Amino acid sequence: METALIMPSTLLTFHQHLFSSQTLEVMQDSITNHPTLPIFIKGTEDTTEIEKQFGEINWPVKELVISQYKEAINLSPSFSPVSKEKEGDSRLTKSLCDIQDARSVKLDLKKERKINIGTTMNHLSLLSSNKFWGSDISGNLILYVTEGNILKKISTNVVDVIGYHTVTSEGHLLFTTAKSKAICRVNSDINTTRVFFTEDWEPGAVHSSHINGDILVGMNKDKESNVTRYSKEWKKLQVIQRGDQGNNLYKSITYITENINGDICTSDSNANKVVVVTASGEYRFSYSGHHSQSGFRPTGVCKDKLGQILVCNRYSSLLRNYSSVHLLDMDGNFLSFLLTPGQGPNKPRAICIDGEHIFMVGSEDSSTVTVYKFFQKDDN
C-alpha cells in the first residue's frame, strides 16, 4: 500500500494476488477452523485461607467490662449463669457469659408490691435502694421512701411531661427548667442552686453518667433537638444532632439514659421510636416497637446492669396500641414484654431499675408506683 502511493499500478497486482485461488483456499481454511476452547480445572478449597481473607468479628464486651464496668455487672443472686462455671472461674467471667447470652435468657416476672404515692408519676430517679425521686404533672419533685412516705417536696416550674431530673453518683439531684434555660442542683440538704444556663437551647431530658460523671441533656430549639454532653465542671464536650448523611436524629427527646457500654439511649415520642447512638455520637440503631403492636409511643427508658434496655410504651388511642414495657438487648433486638395489659399499670410512663433487677413503674393515670422483679427462669 505504501508503494501504491508512488506507483498506483501496483494496486492491480496486489488485488490479483489477494484473490488468487491459492490465497482464497488458505483464507477459507482459516475461517472454517474452530478455535480451541479453554478447559476449566477445579481448584481445591482452603477454608483457612478464606477465613483469613474475610477476617473475623469479636465482640469487645469482655475488655470493655473489665476496664470500665466491673461494678455495673456484678450478678445478683437471682441470676444463675447461662453455662456452668468451671472451677476457678470468677464472678466477672460468669457476668460476661450472662451478657453475651442475654438474648437466650428466659425471664420470669414477679410483682413485689405497690407504693401509694398519692399522685400520678411521670419520671423516677433512684437515689438509693429505699429512696427515689418522682415528678408529677404539676411540676413537683418529691422524695419518697419505698414505703410511700414523703421526705421532701420541691416545687418547680416544669410542667412538661419529660424525664427532666436525674441523680448523680454523689447523690445530688439535677433537674432542668426549660423556661429559665437552666440546670439546677439539689444537694443532700435539699438546697437548690442553679448551676448552669444553656443559652439559646431549652434543656429537657437529663441523665447523669455513672461511668464518668458527664451530664447528658436533651436540648430543644425551633423544632430541633440534640443531645449535649457536659463535664462535671459544666464544660460543653459534645453536641449530637445529625447522622452521617446530615439528617436529624431526633424530633423531640423526652427521656434519656446511658448504657453500660457508653451508648446514649433516648426515647423520642414525636418520632415514636427509641434512638441509640454511640458515646462518640455515631448512630447505632432505632427501635420502633414490636410487630405485634399497632403503634409505639415510647416514654421512660432505663437500662439494667447487663446492658438490656427497658422502655415504656404508653397507651395511645390514636395509635391503638396497648400499654407495655419492652425489654431489648444492647443491640436493640426485642427480647420480651416485661409488662403487658393486665400485668402492669395503664399508661406507664416512668421507670427505673436498681442493681438487683428490681424495677419500678409509674403511671400517668394512677397514684401508685408498682414494683417488680424479673429474673432468669431455671429450666431444670
GISUL-V259336 format. One record per run of one state. SS is the DSSP state (@ for helix, = for strand, . for the rest). FROM is the first residue (numbers start at 1). TO is the last residue. If there is no record, write none. Layout:
ss from to
SS FROM TO
SS FROM TO
//
This chain:
ss from to
. 1 1
@ 2 6
. 7 9
@ 10 18
. 19 20
@ 21 32
. 33 46
@ 47 54
. 55 60
@ 61 68
. 69 70
@ 71 73
. 74 90
@ 91 100
. 101 101
@ 102 104
. 105 106
= 107 116
. 117 122
= 123 128
. 129 130
= 131 135
. 136 139
= 140 145
. 146 149
= 150 155
. 156 164
= 165 167
. 168 172
= 173 177
. 178 181
= 182 186
. 187 191
= 192 197
. 198 201
= 202 208
. 209 214
= 215 221
. 222 223
= 224 230
. 231 235
= 236 240
. 241 241
= 242 242
. 243 247
= 248 248
. 249 252
= 253 258
. 259 263
= 264 268
. 269 272
= 273 277
. 278 282
= 283 287
. 288 297
= 298 303
. 304 308
= 309 313
. 314 323
= 324 328
. 329 333
= 334 339
. 340 340
= 341 341
. 342 343
= 344 344
. 345 347
= 348 353
. 354 357
= 358 363
. 364 367
= 368 376
. 377 380
//
